[in-house]
Amino acid sequence: MEFVATCMPGLAPLLSDELKSLGMTVTEEGRAHVQIDAGVADALRVCLWSRLAERLLMPLATLDVDPREAPERLARSQEWPALVADGAAVHVQVEHGAGVRGDNRISAKRFCQALPPQLTVSREARGSLCVRARLDEQQAYLWLDLAGDPLHRRGYRLAGGRAPLRETLASAMLWAAGWAREGGPQALLDPFCGSGTLVIEAALMAAGHAAGARRQHYGFQQWRGCRRKLWEDAMSEAAASAARPVPALSIKGFDVDARALQLARQNAERAGVGMAIHFERRELGALRPRDFVEQGLVVTNPPWGERLDEQQQAGWLHYALGRILALRAPGWQVMLLGADAEVMDRSGMQLEQQWRLKNGPFNNFIRLYTPRAVNPVRVVQVADDSAFEVPAQAQPLLNRLRKNGKHLRRWVEREDIQCYRLYDRDLPEFNVAVDIYGDQVLVQEFKAPKTVDPEKARLRRDWAVTAVRAALGVHREQVHLRTRERQKGKQQYQKLDGQGHYRVVREGQAQLLINLQDYLDTGLFLDHRPTRLRIAEQAAGKRFLNLFAYTGSATVHAAVAGAKRTVTVDASKRYLEWAACNLAANGFSTDQHELVRADTMRWLDECREQFDLVFCDPPTFSNNKSRSDFVVEEHHAELIRKIMRRLEPGGVLYFSCNYRRFQLDESISKWYHVEDISRWSIPEDFRRNDRIHVCFAIRHVED
């Protein structure tokens, strides 16, 4: 007999391979179906054991007929008493092919009205003989559906997470990766396991449980052409397979969503593999070397998002996945499901194989990768000799750059610094700052007053860039020039121009995103480096609050260090989007690390949560449409008092400000224990201008 096994479009080659492994003879392979020649017993085996098939159809009729007449003609083409078991109802589904107008439900109703009157029609597939019809422009087709309910409904999942993965798709990913086959990987990990479909299917495959071991209802049960004894024996054999133990494999599922993990554990218990899977609430960025053995398989469906900002975060999350696996699991294989090839490419891993498929309305990719070693960043430093001769006018700056570079060299190497300030307006004639960001150089020119001849200013700028290139031995494309002047109107609030202009730098254990092209600010205040590193030292297990958070770099340090929870508050949508990307680039989501767009003073009034560690770096002046202007000199005492109400006893507030004439209100020292750590907090590369900021550690007074 001829049968057609359907699957998700694009997965037919994998389904064909699976059916051959079940002993089937494949005669045709389409994009969303595989045709087999088989007996009834084999057809039952496909329904009960195939993990990739969605349905198994037996052709009943193919008619050359106009679609306007097709429903009635198809209904009258069969001897229904020879198909329908005694007492069974018929469930009908009709779909219109491409180019055929009309309503599927109306065509199905016409089909049912043309059936013999003694037949009972049911709206439910379960417990019914299921028939499916398709009306094309020149032909009409009728099939008997031996599955009834789609085969991906295994019977163990009663609820899914936010984006549950279809069981057949999960199995296709595992099959493509060679899981549970001889010589395949012996360890499996899903860092975004959600409600657990991938790890549960992996455990079932490893144990050899039939895909339909727990299902009680199939369409073939109501088919007169299948003897009851035959299908009862087939179902009993499948059910008995569920008693097989899961081999001693390492199968782990991680997720940040506690509710999803609860569902995953419940689903695994119903599937009979609860003891075989280790579930744990942990994020990608919190994975450690102990979570991986020497070789294994990472198989996962990372979040990918629909909105632009979600897609940006997804891209950086893939970047984090590739980097973390390169460090933690270099000998593993990685199987990913995704919807955007560009987002998936950001993992930086080596693409080995790819399958394109249609997943509902989405075009998806299944991709097999191997991690690729992370190349170390070459941090630019001043060379012993000039790369080339410079004009006499640029020589003083070249000499100063070489002097500063020699002074900072040992410090940069000892502290493993990737980003630092090399020069900060040391010479009056060169009113620029030179910052190093890994292998890139930022030259910030402070705009000359109107009294200075523009041509003379341009020449000095050219000499400055020439001196920088000669001192550091860098190509002109590595040097980024900005002129610092006050931004007006909406210029400073324009949306980030995609991910192309982001660069990643490392500070301590944190990966931080900078932008050297689109905005005046790079996204990272270099002078706060010591304070951020101290936060990293103290954040493990703590609740961390970051106020006036900018791009959330301090939050990233806290998250990477193991903070139990973080809250990041800023009034700027753009900066919070940047903070979200910063978190994603380190493998963290905004579920456990909350981003809040709000006026800080008002948010503190409404907040009822307590924190163990707080960082606050307010601007000198801020205007906000939702409240009166904030002036740090006038309002910092009120701000600090509000923060201290939210600070747990034993906690610490690091309060910083870059206002040059800042004086801490006397009442703060009266009511709290205040330690001026300004001198300590100024890093070596800013010691030439130690008034760059002030910083205080503020604690509650102990009784």
C-alpha positions in Angstrom: 0.0 0.0 0.0 1.0 3.6 -0.5 1.3 6.0 2.5 2.4 9.6 2.8 4.2 10.8 5.9 4.0 14.6 6.3 6.4 16.8 8.1 7.3 20.5 8.6 8.4 21.9 5.2 12.1 21.5 4.8 12.5 18.5 7.1 11.7 15.8 4.5 15.3 14.6 4.1 15.6 14.1 7.9 12.2 12.3 8.0 13.2 10.1 5.1 16.4 9.1 6.9 14.4 8.3 10.0 11.8 6.2 8.2 14.5 4.2 6.5 16.0 3.5 10.0 12.5 2.2 10.9 12.7 -0.3 8.0 10.4 1.6 5.6 10.8 1.7 1.8 10.9 5.4 0.7 9.6 5.9 -2.9 9.4 9.7 -3.0 10.7 12.7 -1.1 9.1 16.1 -1.4 9.7 19.3 0.7 7.0 18.5 3.3 6.3 14.8 2.8 7.9 11.4 2.3 6.0 8.6 0.4 6.5 5.0 1.4 5.3 1.6 0.3 4.3 -0.4 3.3 1.8 -2.7 4.8 -0.7 -1.8 7.5 1.6 -3.0 10.3 4.4 -0.7 9.0 1.9 2.2 8.8 1.1 1.7 12.5 4.8 1.6 13.3 5.3 5.0 11.6 2.4 6.5 13.7 3.8 5.1 16.9 7.5 5.3 16.5 8.3 8.2 14.1 9.5 11.3 16.0 9.6 13.6 13.0 6.4 12.8 11.1 3.4 15.1 11.7 0.8 12.8 10.0 0.5 9.6 8.1 -2.0 9.7 5.2 -3.3 7.0 3.0 -4.5 8.2 -0.4 -8.2 7.5 -1.0 -9.0 9.5 -4.2 -7.5 11.8 -6.8 -10.1 13.4 -9.0 -9.8 15.7 -12.0 -12.5 18.1 -11.0 -13.3 21.8 -10.7 -12.8 23.0 -7.1 -16.4 24.3 -7.1 -17.7 20.8 -7.5 -14.9 19.0 -5.6 -16.4 18.7 -2.0 -19.4 16.7 -3.1 -17.5 14.6 -5.7 -14.9 13.6 -3.1 -17.5 12.7 -0.5 -19.3 10.4 -3.0 -16.1 8.8 -4.2 -15.8 6.3 -1.3 -17.7 3.3 0.1 -17.8 4.8 3.6 -19.1 1.6 5.4 -15.9 -0.1 4.2 -13.8 2.6 5.8 -15.5 3.6 9.1 -15.5 1.2 12.0 -18.8 0.4 13.7 -20.1 3.2 15.8 -17.3 5.6 14.8 -17.8 9.2 13.7 -16.1 11.0 10.8 -14.0 14.1 11.2 -13.4 16.1 8.0 -10.8 18.8 7.3 -10.7 20.5 3.9 -8.1 23.0 2.7 -7.9 25.1 -0.5 -4.7 24.9 -2.5 -2.9 27.9 -4.0 -5.2 29.9 -6.3 -8.4 28.4 -5.1 -10.8 30.9 -3.6 -13.3 30.1 -0.9 -13.7 29.2 2.8 -12.2 26.0 4.1 -15.0 25.6 6.6 -17.8 26.0 4.0 -16.1 23.4 1.8 -15.9 21.0 4.7 -19.6 21.6 5.5 -20.5 20.8 1.9 -18.4 17.6 2.0 -20.2 16.5 5.2 -23.6 17.2 3.8 -22.8 14.9 0.8 -21.8 11.9 3.1 -24.3 9.1 3.6 -26.9 10.1 6.2 -26.2 7.2 8.5 -22.7 8.5 9.2 -22.1 10.7 12.3 -19.9 13.8 11.7 -17.7 15.0 14.6 -15.9 18.3 15.1 -13.2 16.5 17.2 -10.4 14.5 15.6 -10.0 12.4 18.7 -12.1 9.2 18.6 -13.1 9.8 15.0 -12.1 8.5 11.6 -10.2 11.4 10.2 -10.2 12.3 6.5 -8.4 15.2 4.9 -9.1 16.8 1.5 -7.3 19.4 -0.6 -8.9 21.3 -3.5 -6.5 22.5 -6.1 -7.4 24.4 -9.3 -7.5 21.2 -11.5 -7.5 18.3 -9.1 -8.9 17.3 -5.7 -7.3 14.9 -3.3 -8.7 12.8 -0.4 -6.7 11.0 2.3 -7.4 8.9 5.3 -5.4 10.4 8.3 -4.2 7.5 10.4 -2.7 9.8 13.0 -5.9 11.7 14.0 -4.4 14.3 16.3 -1.0 15.5 14.9 1.8 13.1 15.8 3.8 15.9 17.6 1.2 15.7 20.4 3.1 13.0 22.4 0.8 13.3 25.5 3.3 14.5 28.1 3.2 18.2 27.6 0.1 19.9 29.0 1.5 23.4 28.9 4.4 25.2 27.3 6.4 28.3 28.0 6.4 31.6 26.2 7.4 30.0 22.8 7.0 26.2 23.1 8.9 24.2 20.6 7.0 21.6 18.6 8.1 18.1 19.6 8.7 17.0 16.0 11.0 20.0 15.4 12.9 19.3 18.5 13.4 15.7 17.4 14.5 16.8 14.0 17.2 18.9 15.5 18.4 16.0 17.6 18.2 13.5 14.7 20.3 15.9 12.5 22.9 16.1 15.2 23.2 12.3 15.5 21.9 12.2 19.1 21.3 8.8 20.6 23.0 7.0 17.7 26.0 4.8 17.9 29.2 6.9 18.1 27.1 10.1 18.8 27.5 12.6 21.6 27.0 11.3 25.2 26.3 14.6 26.9 23.6 17.2 26.0 22.9 20.7 27.3 20.2 23.2 26.5 20.9 26.7 28.0 17.5 28.0 27.0 15.4 24.9 27.7 12.0 26.7 28.4 9.4 24.0 29.0 11.9 21.3 28.3 10.9 19.9 24.9 14.4 19.4 23.6 15.9 17.7 26.6 12.8 15.6 27.1 12.8 14.4 23.5 16.6 13.7 23.9 16.0 11.5 26.9 13.2 9.7 25.2 15.3 9.1 22.1 18.2 7.9 24.2 16.0 5.4 26.1 14.4 4.1 22.9 10.9 5.0 24.0 8.4 5.1 21.2 7.3 8.6 20.3 3.6 7.6 20.8 4.2 5.4 23.9 1.9 7.6 26.0 -0.8 8.4 23.4 -4.2 6.6 23.7 -5.9 7.9 20.6 -5.1 7.5 16.9 -7.1 7.8 13.7 -6.3 4.2 12.7 -8.4 2.9 15.7 -11.6 3.9 13.8 -10.4 2.5 10.4 -12.2 -0.7 9.4 -9.2 -1.7 7.2 -7.0 -2.1 10.4 -7.8 -5.1 12.5 -8.3 -4.3 16.2 -5.9 -7.0 17.3 -3.2 -5.5 15.0 -3.4 -2.0 16.4 -3.8 -3.2 20.0 -0.6 -5.2 19.8 1.2 -2.3 18.1 0.1 0.1 20.8 1.0 -2.3 23.6 4.5 -2.8 22.2 5.0 1.0 22.0 3.6 1.5 25.6 6.0 -1.2 26.9 9.0 0.7 25.5 8.3 3.4 28.1 9.6 1.0 30.7 13.1 1.1 29.3 15.6 2.9 31.5 17.4 6.0 30.2 21.1 5.3 29.7 23.6 7.0 32.0 24.0 10.1 29.9 24.4 13.7 31.0 21.3 15.7 30.0 21.0 19.2 31.3 18.4 22.0 30.9 19.0 25.5 32.0 16.7 28.6 31.9 16.2 31.9 33.7 12.4 31.6 33.8 11.4 29.8 37.0 7.9 29.2 35.8 9.1 27.6 32.6 11.4 25.3 34.5 8.5 24.2 36.7 6.6 23.3 33.6 9.7 21.5 32.2 10.0 19.3 35.4 6.3 18.5 35.2 6.5 17.6 31.5 9.6 15.4 32.1 7.8 13.6 34.9 4.8 12.9 32.7 7.2 11.7 30.0 8.8 9.3 32.5 12.3 10.8 32.2 12.2 13.2 35.1 15.1 11.5 36.9 17.3 11.5 33.8 17.4 15.3 33.3 19.0 17.9 35.4 17.0 21.2 35.4 18.4 24.3 37.0 17.6 28.0 37.0 20.7 29.6 35.5 21.5 31.9 32.6 23.9 31.4 29.8 26.3 33.8 31.3 26.4 31.9 34.5 27.5 28.6 32.9 30.8 27.3 34.3 33.4 24.8 33.1 32.0 22.1 35.4 28.8 22.1 33.4 30.6 20.6 30.4 32.4 17.4 29.9 35.1 16.9 27.2 32.6 16.3 24.3 28.9 16.7 23.9 26.1 18.5 22.1 24.5 21.9 22.8 21.1 21.9 21.2 18.9 24.9 21.8 16.4 27.5 20.5 17.7 30.8 21.7 15.3 33.8 21.9 15.3 35.7 18.7 12.5 38.4 19.1 10.3 40.1 16.6 10.9 43.8 17.3 14.1 45.5 16.2 15.4 46.0 19.8 14.7 42.4 20.6 16.6 41.3 17.4 19.6 43.4 18.4 19.6 41.7 21.9 19.2 38.3 20.2 22.3 39.0 18.0 24.4 39.8 21.0 23.0 36.8 22.9 24.2 34.6 20.0 27.6 36.4 20.2 27.7 35.5 23.9 26.7 31.9 23.1 29.6 31.5 20.6 32.1 33.1 22.9 31.1 31.1 26.0 31.1 27.8 24.2 34.5 28.5 22.7 35.8 28.9 26.2 33.8 26.3 28.0 33.0 23.6 25.4 35.5 23.8 22.5 35.1 20.1 21.7 31.3 20.2 21.5 28.9 20.4 18.6 26.2 23.1 18.6 22.7 22.7 17.0 20.7 25.9 16.9 17.2 26.9 15.7 16.8 30.4 14.5 14.7 32.7 12.3 17.3 35.3 11.2 20.5 34.1 9.5 22.3 37.4 10.4 21.5 37.0 14.0 22.7 33.4 14.0 25.9 34.4 12.2 26.8 36.7 15.2 27.7 33.5 17.2 31.0 33.5 15.3 31.0 29.7 15.3 32.0 27.5 12.3 28.9 26.5 10.3 29.0 22.8 9.4 25.5 22.1 8.0 22.2 23.8 7.5 18.5 22.9 7.0 15.9 25.5 5.9 12.3 24.9 7.1 9.0 26.6 7.4 7.8 26.8 11.0 4.3 28.2 10.9 4.5 31.7 9.4 8.3 31.8 10.0 11.2 30.8 7.8 13.6 29.0 10.2 17.1 27.5 10.0 18.5 24.5 11.8 22.2 24.9 11.9 25.0 22.7 13.1 28.1 24.5 14.3 31.4 23.9 16.0 32.8 26.5 18.4 35.6 28.6 17.0 38.5 29.8 19.3 38.3 33.4 20.4 41.1 35.4 19.0 42.8 37.6 21.7 42.5 41.3 21.3 45.7 43.2 20.5 45.6 46.2 22.8 47.2 49.2 21.2 50.2 50.6 23.0 52.9 53.2 22.2 55.8 51.6 20.4 59.4 52.2 21.3 60.0 53.8 17.9 57.8 56.1 15.8 56.1 54.3 13.0 57.0 57.1 10.6 58.4 60.7 10.7 56.0 63.4 11.6 55.9 67.1 10.8 57.9 69.3 13.3 54.6 70.8 14.5 53.3 67.3 15.6 56.6 66.3 17.3 55.7 67.7 20.8 52.6 65.7 20.9 54.4 62.6 19.7 57.0 63.0 22.4 54.3 63.3 25.1 52.4 60.3 23.8 55.6 58.3 24.0 56.3 59.5 27.5 52.7 58.7 28.7 52.8 55.3 27.0 56.0 54.4 28.7 54.6 55.4 32.1 51.4 53.3 31.6 52.8 50.3 29.8 53.5 48.1 32.9 50.3 49.1 34.5 48.3 48.2 31.4 49.9 44.8 31.2 49.8 44.1 34.9 46.1 45.0 35.3 45.2 43.4 31.9 43.6 46.7 30.7 42.0 46.9 27.2 40.6 50.4 27.4 42.5 53.4 28.9 43.2 57.1 28.4 46.6 57.8 26.9 46.5 61.6 26.7 44.2 64.2 28.2 45.0 67.8 27.0 48.5 67.7 28.5 49.8 70.3 26.0 47.9 73.6 25.5 48.3 73.6 21.8 46.8 70.1 21.5 43.4 70.3 23.1 42.5 66.6 22.6 42.0 63.4 24.6 43.3 60.1 23.2 41.6 56.9 24.4 42.5 53.4 23.6 39.7 50.8 23.1 41.4 47.5 22.3 42.9 47.9 18.8 41.0 51.1 18.1 41.9 54.7 19.0 39.5 57.6 19.8 40.8 61.1 19.4 38.4 63.6 20.9 39.0 67.2 19.9 37.6 69.8 22.3 36.2 72.4 19.9 38.3 75.5 19.6 36.7 78.9 20.6 35.5 81.1 17.8 38.5 83.4 18.3 40.8 80.7 16.9 41.3 80.6 13.1 39.4 77.6 11.7 42.2 76.7 9.3 44.7 76.7 12.2 42.4 74.5 14.2 42.1 72.1 11.3 45.9 71.9 10.9 46.3 71.2 14.6 43.7 68.4 14.4 45.6 66.9 11.4 48.9 67.1 13.3 47.3 65.4 16.3 46.0 62.5 14.3 49.3 62.1 12.6 51.2 62.0 15.9 48.7 59.5 17.3 49.2 57.2 14.3 53.0 57.5 14.4 53.2 56.8 18.2 50.8 53.8 18.1 51.6 52.4 14.7 48.0 52.1 13.7 46.2 52.4 10.3 44.0 55.5 9.7 40.9 53.2 9.8 41.7 52.4 13.4 41.6 56.1 14.4 38.2 57.7 15.1 38.0 61.4 15.4 35.3 63.3 17.3 34.8 67.0 18.1 33.3 67.5 21.5 30.6 70.2 21.6 27.2 70.6 23.1 24.6 68.6 21.2 21.3 70.3 20.5 17.7 69.3 20.0 17.1 65.6 19.3 20.6 64.9 17.9 21.8 63.3 21.1 18.8 61.0 21.3 18.8 59.5 17.8 18.4 55.7 17.8 21.5 53.5 17.5 22.3 52.6 13.9 21.9 48.8 14.3 24.7 46.6 15.5 27.3 47.4 12.8 28.9 50.2 14.8 29.1 48.3 18.1 32.5 47.0 19.2 33.2 44.7 22.1 35.8 45.4 24.6 36.6 43.5 27.8 36.9 45.0 31.2 37.7 42.5 34.0 35.4 39.6 33.2 32.7 41.7 31.5 32.2 42.2 27.7 31.1 45.7 27.1 29.8 47.4 23.9 31.2 50.7 22.8 30.3 52.8 19.8 33.0 55.0 18.3 31.1 56.4 15.4 27.5 57.3 16.0 27.5 59.3 19.2 29.6 61.7 21.3 29.7 59.2 24.2 31.3 55.9 23.6 29.1 54.0 26.1 31.8 53.5 28.7 33.2 56.0 31.2 36.8 54.9 31.6 37.4 56.8 34.8 34.9 54.6 36.7 36.8 51.4 35.9 38.1 50.9 39.6 34.6 51.3 41.0 33.0 48.9 38.5 35.7 46.3 39.3 35.0 46.7 43.0 31.3 46.2 42.4 32.3 43.0 40.6 34.3 41.9 43.6 31.3 42.5 46.0 28.3 41.6 43.9 28.1 37.8 44.2 24.7 36.8 45.7 23.8 40.4 46.2 20.8 42.5 45.0 22.3 45.3 43.0 20.8 48.7 42.0 22.3 50.9 39.3 20.8 54.5 39.2 21.4 57.0 36.4 22.8 53.8 34.9 23.8 55.1 31.4 24.6 51.9 29.3 24.5 49.6 32.3 28.2 48.7 32.4 28.2 48.4 36.2 25.2 46.2 36.0 27.0 43.9 33.6 29.9 43.6 36.1 27.5 42.7 38.9 25.6 40.1 36.7 28.9 38.4 35.5 30.1 38.3 39.1 27.0 36.4 40.2 24.5 39.0 41.5 21.3 37.5 42.6 19.3 40.3 41.0 20.0 43.6 39.4 17.8 46.6 38.7 19.0 49.3 36.2 17.3 52.7 36.2 17.7 55.4 33.6 15.4 57.9 31.8 16.8 57.3 28.4 15.3 54.6 26.1 18.4 54.5 24.0 20.7 53.9 26.9 18.5 51.1 28.3 18.5 49.4 24.9 22.2 49.7 25.0 22.2 48.2 28.5 20.1 45.3 27.3 22.6 44.6 24.5 25.4 44.8 27.0 23.7 42.2 29.2 22.9 40.0 26.2 26.6 40.1 25.1 27.5 38.5 28.4 24.7 35.9 28.2 22.2 37.6 30.5 18.5 38.5 29.9 16.3 41.3 31.3 14.2 38.7 33.1 16.5 38.5 36.1 18.2 41.8 35.4 15.4 44.3 35.2 15.7 47.5 33.1 13.5 50.4 34.2 12.9 53.6 32.2 12.0 56.1 34.8 12.9 59.4 36.5 15.3 58.2 39.3 13.9 60.4 42.1 10.3 59.5 41.4 11.2 55.8 41.0 12.9 55.8 44.4 9.7 57.2 46.0 7.7 54.4 44.6 10.2 51.5 45.1 9.6 49.1 47.9 12.5 46.7 47.2 15.7 46.5 49.3 19.2 46.3 47.9 22.6 45.2 49.2 24.8 47.2 46.8 24.0 50.4 45.0 25.9 52.5 42.4 24.7 56.0 41.6 26.5 58.4 39.2 24.1 61.3 38.6 24.7 64.0 36.0 25.6 67.5 37.0 22.3 68.7 35.5 19.4 66.9 34.0 16.1 68.2 32.6 13.1 65.8 32.5 9.7 66.5 31.1 8.0 64.4 33.9 9.5 66.5 36.8 11.5 69.6 37.6 15.1 69.9 36.7 17.7 67.8 38.7 20.8 69.7 39.8 23.3 67.5 41.6 24.6 70.3 43.8 21.1 71.1 45.1 19.4 67.7 45.1 22.1 65.2 45.9 21.3 65.1 49.7 17.7 64.3 49.0 18.8 61.7 46.4 21.1 60.0 48.8 18.5 59.9 51.6 16.0 58.2 49.2 18.6 55.6 48.2 19.6 54.9 51.8 16.0 54.0 52.6 16.3 51.2 50.0 19.7 50.0 51.2 19.9 47.1 53.5 21.9 47.3 56.8 25.4 46.2 56.0 25.0 47.3 52.4 27.0 50.1 50.6 26.2 52.9 48.2 28.9 54.0 45.9 28.0 57.6 45.0 30.0 59.3 42.3 29.8 62.7 40.6 31.8 64.5 38.0 30.9 68.0 39.1 34.3 69.7 39.6 33.1 71.9 42.6 31.0 69.2 44.3 30.8 69.4 48.1 28.9 66.6 49.9 26.1 68.0 52.1 27.0 68.0 55.7 23.8 66.2 56.8 24.9 63.1 54.9 28.0 62.7 57.0 25.9 63.4 60.1 23.4 60.6 59.5 25.5 58.0 57.7 29.0 56.6 57.6 30.8 58.3 54.7 34.1 57.3 53.3 35.7 59.5 50.7 37.3 57.1 48.2 37.8 59.6 45.4 41.6 59.3 45.4 41.4 55.5 45.3 38.7 55.6 42.6 40.8 57.6 40.1 42.7 55.1 37.9 46.3 55.4 36.9 45.5 56.8 33.4 43.5 59.7 34.9 45.9 60.7 37.6 47.1 63.6 35.6 43.7 65.1 36.1 42.5 63.8 39.5 39.5 66.1 39.6 37.7 64.0 37.0 35.2 62.8 39.6 34.5 62.4 43.3 33.4 59.1 44.8 32.0 58.1 48.3 31.2 54.8 49.9 28.1 55.5 52.1 26.8 53.0 54.7 24.3 52.9 57.5 25.8 53.7 60.9 25.9 50.5 62.9 24.2 50.5 66.3 
